[in-house]
Every structure is written in C-alpha cells, then in structure tokens.
Amino acid sequence: MPNNRKRRSHIKIVFATILGCLTIGVITLFICQILFPRINITTKLTDNNQNTIIVKAEEPAKPLNPTLIDPNLPQATSLPILMYHFFYDSATGGTGEDGNWIDAKTFDEQMKYLVDNKYYFPTWDEVDKFIAGEISLPENSIVITADDGNPTFFNLAVPILTKYDVPATSFLITSWTDPKNVTTNKDLITFMSHSHAMHKGGCEGGKGGLFRCLDRDKAITDLKTSREIISGGEVFCYPFGDYTDQSVQELKEAGFKIAVTTEYGKAEPGMNPLLLPRIRISQNTNLTSFINALE
C-alpha cells in the first residue's frame, strides 16, 4: 500500500508538472502572437461589398486598412499623392539648387507630422481600387513618391522614412538606375517606372518631354523595358509630366494600371487612373503650408 500511494503521488506530480508547462506554453504563445504578429496568424474580414478578405501575417504585416474593419470610420473623399525630388542637409552646409530640393530637416518634420497624426499609407493596389470606387480608405490617407531615383533620396530621405516606418515609392529612370544595384530599405521603398530612357527633351510643346512625340513602337518598347528591369512595376510617372492621349494608350498597352502626372491636385474616385494628379513639395514648403496642402 505505501508503494501504491507513492506511485499515485508521483503520477500526480508528473501530471501537474506537464499541465503547468502546457499552460505556460499556451500563455507564452498568446503573448507572442499579440506582440509579434508573424507566422500562422489568419484573420477573416469583410469589406464594404461584403467580400471575405483573408489576411495572413507572415512578417510583421502592413497595418490593415482600418475602414475594412470598421466601415463607420471617417473615410477619405480624396487622396494626396506627394511628389518629392531631391534632398539636401542644411546641418552639414548643404543647400538646394532650386525649388525641387528640400532640406532633410524639413522632410523629417513632415514625416513626423504624418506619423503623429496617424496617417494611413495605402499600397498602389489599394490606390487603384480606391480610384475605381471598389474600396474605401481612411480619412487620413497619403502616398509618398520621389521622382528620378536621385542618390540624395536614398542617402538622406530613406533614413528618415525608416526612422518613422513610412513607406514610399521611388520612380526610377531605369537607363540611369538599375534597382538591383540600389542598396536601400526595400521593406519600405517600392520601385516604379519613370521610363527607361524617355526622361529627356526632344519634342515641341509641353515641357519638351520626349514621350509626347516618340514613335509608338519605340515608346512601348521603352515602357516594357522599364517594367522588366523593375520586375513588373505597374505604376508610371510621366517624364517632365508630359503626356498625350497616345501616351496614355501606350501605357495601357505596356501593362501599366496607374500613372501620376505633375498636375496639382488630389486623386479622387472616378478619375482616370493613368492621369492622377500630385501635390508637389518644394523647398519653400514649410510645415504650415505642408499641413494646409493636405487639407
């Protein structure tokens, strides 16, 4: 009998130990999934059209569009797409050559403002669907773009974008810059096309951009070449902001879904997705004028 009691007592201790370990493991897994949403977390949501959306977070996922979770949240009626070009650092004596240059300190203030005010940064796929009227976006939504792929963007702007975890698009002239040779934060920076070799003059009218009068076959070859180098980018930025009806048609034939111009304004549902306006941010854009431009 004493041996049986000892055996039962020993079994109870082992069982309690196993149960305790399992409990601790479950609690730890639960906490980790909350703090680090990575692999094997699946969420089912419903958009405004009652379509089921399954989101799998395999890496720390991009924040989900809040209006898909709660369609009663304030929704955007328009979308500012910001246009930057070149950057300089006044702290080290740098100066801007013209209005297309912006001080890194000013850029930092602008990105901090967006993050502090909880702006949402949609993907281009979300922009496409927003323009088509298929989805809503939160009231404070915005897209950051920078033209030309200038080294100052990667050297000065990207560290600031990384600091605030803000995604942005770099429109590359692929005959100048091959994205495979660019070392940058590719978790945040998306490469899209600014043409392959059409960022040059040669045409009358507009700003003289070559795209306006280039032979159709040559233009489509250029566009497809840039897409191949970027590995499938479907967003285009018109060189010099110049385009014609033929240019727009050529973009369609080359497989582009969205294109941005240099015309001032905000993107709105129902617009031609291949002619979206942007808001130019210049050297004279201080924080007050920046905020006013977003309103």
Beta strands, then each sheet from edge to edge (+ up, - down):
strand 1: 42-46
strand 2: 52-56
strand 3: 81-84
strand 4: 86-88
strand 5: 101-103
strand 6: 143-148
strand 7: 168-172
strand 8: 189-193
strand 9: 235-237
strand 10: 258-264
strand 11: 276-280
sheet 1: 1+ 2-
sheet 2: 8+ 7+ 6+ 3+ 11+ 10+ 9+
sheet 3: 4+ 5+
end
